[in-house]
Amino acid sequence: IVREELHAAPRTSLNGPIGTLRRFAVVRVPLADLKEIKSALGGTINDVVLTVTASGLRALLQSRGEALPEQGLRAMVPMNVRAASEHLALGNRVSSLFLELPVATDDQGQRYRETVSLTKSVKSDGEQAAGTTAVIDLAGLAPPVIHSAIAQALYATRLFNLTITNVPGPQQTLYAFGAPLREIHPLVPLAAEHALGVAVVSYDENVFFGVIADRDAVPDLDVLLGAMDASVE
């Protein structure tokens, strides 16, 4: 956490005071399309998800006339750290990785390759996950006042620009009283001074990008959504 605080996330119009009202929209993409991309170019479905989101963020910042941060926009990406031996244990075991999305890269193919390389290096490093997991473990032993301080550090504006969470769901149709479940719209809460968040879930051969934004800070949400759709194409 200290290392990430010293190397702060870039300042953007997506990180400022937010209100209590929200915009919410869903981008629906066939899972087969994302599989085709990763099969042709390497990497994982999650790499495709991150690149599609980065492409949308790039278009949004450009439309606002903002300089694209060369070091990338930093995304907090929750990850499961439960060991195989803990699969029956109660409670969540979730840590977070911090990834710099290459929004300043012009070529989309190169943007994807940089994302693949970045996620590989972060996962193989292991220090990030170990660090945030240690903080979470320590929080379980700490008094409430320390809980508050740790939570504020983990979700500080300086640490990251937005949250992107990707969860695989069932690939068969689910039913309730004979009625098919058509879609799942995922939602991630916004942290203070974080005007945008992206939650992704795959279900029944489709992938749903749930994009939530502060109503007043992101009146141009359609720019992001359109660029994400175009990115997949």
Disulfide bonds with the S-S distance in Angstrom:
none
